[in-house]
Amino acid sequence: MQTVARPFTNPRSQTLHTEHWLPDDPRAVIVLVHGYGEHSGRYRHVIDSLTEAEYGVYTLDHHGHGKSEGKRAYVDDFNHLVADLKHYVDEVTAAHPDLSIYMLGHSMGALLALAFGLRYQDQLAGLIVSGAPLHSDQTVSPLTLMAASVLDRIAPAAPLADTAPVSGLSKDAAVRDGFRSDPLNYQGKMRVRTGVQINTTLRAVREQLAALRLPLLILHGEADPICPPSGSRLIYERAASNDKTL
C-alpha cells in the first residue's frame, strides 16, 4: 500500500500538512476531517481499518493544527477551513476521477464536513459525521458568549474559554493519556474568534439542514459530555436525505 505525506498550499498561500494511503485497487476514497485542537495523526486506527477494507484515505491538518502552519487552534474565519477543504477535495477528485469520494468528519470536523457538504453536495457520494457539535453552543454560559462577542473585536486570538476536560474524550485511559502526551494537540483555552466562528457556523448549518440530500451516516456516543448527542439527532430529523442512518 502506498503512503504519501506532502505539503499542500491552501488558497491563502499557507502550507498545510497532508497524508494519504492508497490500497492497490481502492473501491472508493474517503477524505477524513479531524476535530478542534487535534490533528489527523490521531486517526491512524480509523485509517488502518478503512485501508484494510480497501478504501483510499486522504487527510489534512487544518491551518493552525497539527503539522500545518498557523497560530495554534486559531480559526479566523470558518469559511477559510471550508475553502481549504474544497481546494484539497478538488485535487483528490482530479487524482481519482473514476472513484466515489466520501467525507468523514469528527467533532469540529463533522461541522466542517456538514458545511462543506451543504455547499458542494454534488462532489461527494456520501457524508459520515461523528460527534457533530450542532448543539455545543448550549454548553457555553451566556456570560462567556457575551464576553466573546466583545473580545472578538479587540483581542480575537486571546484564549478565553476552558474546553472540555480530557476525561471527556474517552473512557479508555490510554486514549486520554495519549492525547495529553501528544505535542501536536492544543490543550489551552479556546481562542475567542475560534469559538465565535464555530458557534456562527453551527447556527448556520442548523438552519440549512433541510437542504442536505447526501447519503448520511451519523455517529454519536450517547454519553458524550463535549458535544451533546441531540445535535446529531437534529441532523437526522431535518436532513432531506433519502438514505440516512443514525
C-alpha positions in Angstrom: 0.0 0.0 0.0 1.2 3.5 -0.9 1.5 6.1 1.9 2.4 9.6 1.0 2.9 12.7 3.1 3.3 16.1 1.4 2.8 19.8 1.9 -0.3 21.3 0.4 -0.8 25.1 -0.3 -4.2 26.4 0.5 -5.9 29.3 -1.3 -4.3 31.8 1.0 -0.8 30.5 0.3 -0.4 28.8 3.7 1.2 25.4 4.0 -0.8 22.5 5.3 0.3 19.0 6.1 -1.5 16.2 4.2 -1.1 12.5 4.0 -2.8 9.8 2.0 -3.0 6.0 2.0 -3.9 4.1 -1.2 -4.5 0.3 -1.4 -3.6 -1.2 -4.8 -7.1 -1.1 -6.1 -9.2 1.2 -3.9 -13.0 0.7 -4.0 -13.6 4.4 -3.1 -11.8 7.3 -1.4 -12.6 8.8 2.0 -11.4 12.3 3.0 -11.0 12.3 6.8 -11.6 15.7 8.6 -10.2 16.0 12.1 -11.6 17.9 15.0 -10.7 21.0 17.0 -7.3 21.2 18.7 -6.1 17.9 17.4 -4.7 16.6 14.1 -5.2 13.8 11.6 -2.5 11.6 13.1 -4.9 10.8 15.9 -7.0 8.8 13.5 -4.4 6.1 12.5 -6.7 3.4 13.9 -9.5 4.6 11.7 -7.3 4.9 8.7 -5.9 1.3 9.2 -9.5 -0.1 9.4 -10.5 1.8 6.2 -7.5 0.8 4.2 -7.8 -2.8 5.3 -11.3 -2.6 3.8 -9.8 -1.3 0.5 -10.7 2.3 0.8 -8.2 5.0 0.0 -7.9 7.7 2.7 -6.8 11.3 2.4 -6.2 13.6 5.4 -5.1 17.2 6.1 -4.2 19.1 9.2 -6.3 22.3 9.4 -4.5 25.6 9.4 -3.2 26.2 13.0 -3.5 22.5 13.8 -1.1 19.5 13.9 1.8 19.8 11.5 0.3 22.7 9.5 1.4 26.3 9.9 -0.5 29.0 11.7 -1.4 30.2 15.2 -2.3 27.1 17.3 -6.0 26.3 17.2 -6.9 29.8 15.9 -9.7 29.9 13.3 -10.0 33.5 12.0 -12.9 32.5 9.6 -14.5 29.1 9.4 -15.1 29.8 5.7 -11.3 29.5 5.2 -11.4 26.0 6.5 -14.2 25.1 4.1 -12.2 26.7 1.3 -9.1 24.7 2.2 -11.1 21.5 2.2 -12.7 22.4 -1.2 -9.2 23.0 -2.7 -8.0 19.7 -1.3 -11.0 17.7 -2.4 -10.7 19.1 -5.9 -7.2 17.7 -6.0 -8.3 14.3 -4.7 -11.2 14.2 -7.2 -8.8 15.0 -10.0 -6.5 12.2 -8.9 -9.3 9.7 -8.8 -11.9 10.7 -11.5 -13.4 7.2 -11.6 -13.9 6.7 -7.8 -16.6 7.9 -5.4 -15.5 10.4 -2.9 -16.8 10.3 0.7 -16.1 12.6 3.6 -15.8 11.5 7.3 -15.6 14.3 9.9 -15.4 14.1 13.7 -16.4 16.8 16.2 -15.4 20.2 14.7 -14.5 18.1 11.6 -18.1 17.0 11.5 -19.3 20.6 11.5 -16.8 21.3 8.7 -17.9 18.3 6.7 -21.5 19.4 7.0 -20.7 23.0 6.0 -18.8 21.6 3.0 -21.5 19.1 2.1 -24.2 21.8 2.1 -22.2 23.8 -0.4 -20.7 21.1 -2.6 -23.1 18.2 -2.4 -22.6 17.1 -5.9 -18.9 16.5 -5.3 -19.5 13.8 -2.6 -21.0 10.3 -2.8 -21.9 10.4 0.9 -21.2 12.0 4.3 -20.2 10.4 7.6 -20.3 12.6 10.7 -19.2 11.6 14.2 -19.9 13.5 17.3 -21.3 16.5 15.5 -21.3 19.7 17.7 -24.5 21.2 16.4 -25.7 21.9 20.0 -22.3 22.6 21.5 -23.3 26.3 22.0 -25.8 25.0 24.6 -22.9 24.0 26.8 -21.4 27.6 26.9 -22.5 30.0 29.6 -24.3 33.2 28.5 -21.6 35.3 30.3 -18.9 33.6 28.2 -20.8 34.2 25.0 -21.2 37.9 25.9 -17.5 38.3 26.7 -16.6 36.6 23.4 -18.8 38.9 21.4 -16.9 41.9 22.9 -13.4 40.4 22.8 -13.8 39.3 19.2 -13.5 42.9 18.1 -10.4 43.8 20.2 -8.5 40.5 21.0 -9.7 37.8 18.7 -6.8 35.4 19.4 -6.9 35.7 23.2 -7.5 32.4 25.0 -10.9 32.7 26.7 -13.0 29.6 27.3 -12.0 26.4 29.1 -12.5 23.4 26.8 -14.0 20.2 28.0 -11.6 18.2 30.2 -9.6 15.4 28.5 -11.5 12.9 30.7 -14.5 13.6 28.3 -12.7 12.3 25.3 -12.9 8.6 26.1 -13.5 6.1 28.8 -10.2 4.5 27.7 -7.3 5.8 29.9 -4.8 5.0 27.1 -6.7 7.4 24.8 -6.7 10.1 27.4 -3.0 9.7 28.2 -2.2 9.7 24.5 -4.0 13.0 24.0 -2.2 14.6 26.9 1.3 13.5 25.8 0.9 14.4 22.1 2.7 17.7 21.5 0.7 18.2 18.3 -2.6 18.6 20.3 -3.6 22.0 21.5 -4.6 21.9 25.2 -5.0 25.6 26.1 -8.2 27.6 26.4 -10.2 28.1 23.2 -9.4 31.3 21.5 -12.1 34.0 21.2 -12.6 34.0 17.5 -12.3 30.3 17.1 -15.3 29.9 19.5 -17.3 32.7 17.8 -16.7 31.2 14.4 -17.7 27.7 15.5 -20.9 29.0 17.0 -21.7 31.1 14.0 -21.2 28.1 11.7 -23.2 25.6 13.7 -26.1 28.0 13.8 -25.9 28.5 10.0 -25.7 24.7 9.5 -28.7 24.1 11.7 -30.8 26.5 9.6 -29.7 24.8 6.4 -30.1 21.1 7.3 -33.3 20.7 5.3 -31.3 21.3 2.1 -28.9 18.4 2.8 -29.7 15.5 0.5 -26.5 13.4 0.6 -26.5 9.9 1.9 -25.7 10.2 5.6 -24.2 8.0 8.3 -24.5 9.9 11.7 -22.5 8.5 14.7 -22.5 9.8 18.2 -21.7 8.4 21.7 -24.7 8.8 23.9 -22.6 9.7 26.9 -20.6 12.4 25.0 -20.1 15.3 27.5 -18.4 17.6 24.9 -20.9 17.6 22.0 -24.5 16.9 23.0 -25.9 13.9 21.1 -29.1 16.0 20.5 -27.1 17.8 17.7 -26.8 14.5 15.8 -30.5 13.7 16.3 -31.3 17.1 14.8 -29.3 16.2 11.7 -31.2 13.0 11.3 -34.6 14.7 11.8 -34.0 17.7 9.5 -31.8 16.4 6.7 -33.7 15.7 3.4 -31.5 12.7 2.6 -33.4 9.7 1.5 -30.6 7.4 2.7 -29.7 8.3 6.3 -28.8 6.3 9.3 -28.3 7.4 13.0 
